[in-house]
Amino acid sequence: MKAVRLGLAWVLLWLLAACSPPPLTQQQAYVFGTLVEVSVFGTPESQAQQAISAVLARFDELHRALHAWQPSELSRLNAALAQGQRAPVAPELAAMLRDAQALSMQSSELFNPAIGGLIALWGFHADAPQAQVPEAAAIARWVKAAPRMRDLHVENGEAWSDNPAVQLDLGGYAKGYALDEAIRILKAHGIDNALVNIGGNVIALGGHGDRPWRVGIQHPRQPGTLATLDLMNGEAIGTSGDYQRYFEAGGQRYSHLIDPRSGFPATGMQSVTVLVSGEHAGTRSDALSKPLFIGGPSQLAEQAARLGVADYLAVDATGQTHISPAMQARLR
């Protein structure tokens, strides 16, 4: 009788273990000036933690290499460019700069990482914005100098510029690149299902059990979300919003999303979210939301078509939403 009871106990324990949900392992950190969260589903916790640690270590490495105003590989390159000198660049940074050049050209240079000096002038190269509008003459000088990614040359392990005004800021690119790196690392650690969120830039690997990963799109002016959608394997969303880094002066909001044509922060949009799939989905979701934001509502559909973005949700300066038909079908 005792043996029977012991046998039943083992069967019950086995059934409870079989019926318990697979583990969800999550970890948060603060990188790239924002909150980062990595979630891994259906993997033993020790394996998941090891993979997440590798991802966060990679994020920290990229943050230190690409920092635009603290000592970094990128800031050293900027110092050389300002002096009209050539500088050595590591293969990874060289590949990133060439990719950013291609995205800039594709966006008619509305995505322009060469305007780091203009971003600094507006006080956004600081942990907290300076809350002061620069002098009009100083802004005009930057606009006249017209630093562009096409001025940059990257060849044979070196970079130089035809225009000393070129100062690189990859803040609109690095988070998306990091998302793609996260997926690469997670796969290398045998992870099949994960969600990576870098301050609202999100990429999905696999699913959350028997359903896709579900994410929310932040409302630009109110607490909570505008809508939710299911992210399929390999899909990424990127959001550009005037609520992320900004200051107010004279009753007007000035965000870090600067229009390189005027030298002033773009004012036509409150937020733009794009959904991207395929190769380098994270990088493209981060970069391509910027030209849609800067272009404003009147150019939204045209810009999206030129950039190959079928899924977008935008809120313009008046609070009106603009949703592409493809995105409308995905929203909840």
C-alpha positions, -999 to 999 in steps of 0.1 A, spaced: 0 0 0 28 23 8 45 16 -25 12 24 -43 10 58 -25 45 66 -34 39 57 -70 8 79 -71 27 107 -56 54 105 -83 27 104 -110 10 135 -95 43 154 -94 50 144 -130 16 156 -141 20 189 -122 54 195 -139 40 186 -173 10 209 -168 30 239 -155 36 267 -180 71 270 -195 92 296 -178 92 333 -188 126 348 -179 128 386 -180 156 411 -172 158 449 -174 187 473 -177 193 509 -186 213 513 -218 213 538 -247 198 563 -224 166 543 -220 150 512 -204 158 479 -220 139 446 -214 147 412 -227 121 384 -223 128 347 -230 100 322 -231 100 284 -228 137 280 -220 153 268 -187 160 298 -165 198 292 -164 201 290 -202 178 321 -206 198 341 -180 231 333 -197 216 344 -231 202 376 -217 234 385 -200 253 381 -233 227 404 -250 230 431 -223 268 429 -224 266 435 -261 243 464 -256 267 480 -232 296 474 -256 277 492 -284 266 520 -262 303 527 -252 315 524 -288 288 546 -303 284 574 -277 282 607 -296 295 630 -269 314 609 -244 348 593 -252 341 565 -277 351 552 -311 325 575 -327 335 606 -308 372 601 -317 361 598 -354 341 630 -350 372 648 -336 392 638 -367 365 647 -391 362 682 -376 399 687 -382 396 675 -418 417 644 -410 414 607 -419 408 583 -391 409 545 -387 376 528 -383 369 493 -371 352 470 -396 319 469 -377 316 507 -375 326 510 -411 298 487 -421 273 506 -399 283 539 -415 279 526 -450 245 512 -441 235 545 -426 246 562 -457 224 540 -479 194 546 -456 200 584 -456 201 584 -494 169 563 -495 151 588 -473 161 618 -494 185 627 -465 157 633 -439 174 605 -420 207 623 -415 232 610 -389 257 636 -401 240 665 -381 254 656 -347 268 691 -344 233 705 -348 219 681 -323 246 692 -299 237 729 -306 202 722 -295 214 707 -262 205 671 -269 240 659 -263 234 658 -226 217 636 -201 191 663 -197 182 688 -225 194 724 -220 159 738 -224 171 768 -244 165 776 -281 199 783 -299 205 816 -316 190 818 -351 223 827 -366 240 796 -352 213 774 -366 216 791 -399 253 784 -400 247 747 -396 220 747 -423 243 765 -447 271 741 -440 247 712 -449 265 682 -434 253 651 -451 261 614 -451 272 616 -487 300 639 -476 315 609 -457 339 584 -472 346 550 -457 372 530 -475 401 506 -467 396 509 -429 396 547 -429 369 574 -428 371 610 -438 348 638 -450 347 664 -476 327 686 -452 342 694 -418 307 701 -405 299 664 -406 296 652 -370 281 617 -367 253 608 -343 239 573 -346 212 578 -320 186 571 -346 203 539 -358 221 522 -329 190 509 -310 177 492 -341 212 477 -348 213 465 -312 179 447 -317 193 428 -347 224 419 -326 202 407 -298 184 383 -321 218 370 -334 231 364 -299 198 348 -286 198 323 -316 235 315 -309 225 306 -273 197 282 -285 168 306 -278 138 302 -300 113 326 -284 121 360 -271 111 397 -272 136 425 -270 125 460 -261 148 490 -262 128 521 -252 98 512 -274 119 498 -303 109 461 -302 118 429 -321 103 394 -318 119 360 -320 94 331 -323 63 335 -301 50 335 -266 39 299 -264 9 292 -286 4 329 -295 25 357 -309 42 383 -288 18 412 -282 31 447 -278 16 481 -272 22 514 -291 26 543 -267 2 572 -268 23 603 -273 3 625 -250 -15 603 -226 -6 574 -202 -11 540 -218 -13 527 -253 -28 538 -286 -32 502 -297 -17 468 -295 -6 444 -322 9 409 -324 45 407 -336 53 377 -356 88 360 -357 114 384 -370 92 415 -371 102 448 -354 85 480 -346 102 514 -342 88 546 -329 99 582 -332 81 606 -309 84 641 -297 77 629 -261 109 609 -258 136 637 -255 124 672 -255 122 705 -237 96 733 -236 104 770 -240 80 798 -246 51 774 -245 65 753 -274 78 718 -274 112 712 -290 122 676 -295 155 659 -305 140 650 -340 156 678 -360 147 685 -396 181 690 -414 165 713 -439 155 739 -414 178 732 -385 148 732 -361 130 703 -345 102 689 -367 68 699 -355 43 681 -378 41 649 -358 37 637 -323 47 601 -331 53 577 -359 55 539 -355 65 516 -383 64 478 -385 92 461 -405 100 425 -413 128 407 -431 166 412 -430 179 438 -406 143 445 -394 155 461 -362 179 485 -378 154 495 -405 125 500 -380 146 524 -360 160 544 -389 129 546 -411 106 560 -385 127 592 -385 121 604 -421 84 597 -418 83 618 -386 104 647 -401 85 647 -434 52 654 -416 17 642 -423 14 657 -458 43 635 -471 36 605 -449 21 581 -475 45 592 -502 76 588 -479 64 554 -467 59 541 -502 94 553 -512 109 537 -482 90 504 -486 71 508 -453 36 494 -457 27 494 -420 27 526 -401 7 544 -375 12 582 -370 -2 609 -348 2 644 -362 6 676 -343 -32 681 -341 -37 647 -325 -52 631 -357 -41 595 -364 -29 583 -398 -29 545 -402 -19 526 -433 -44 499 -445 -18 472 -438 -12 484 -403 -50 489 -397 -54 452 -403 -28 444 -376 -40 466 -348 -62 457 -319 
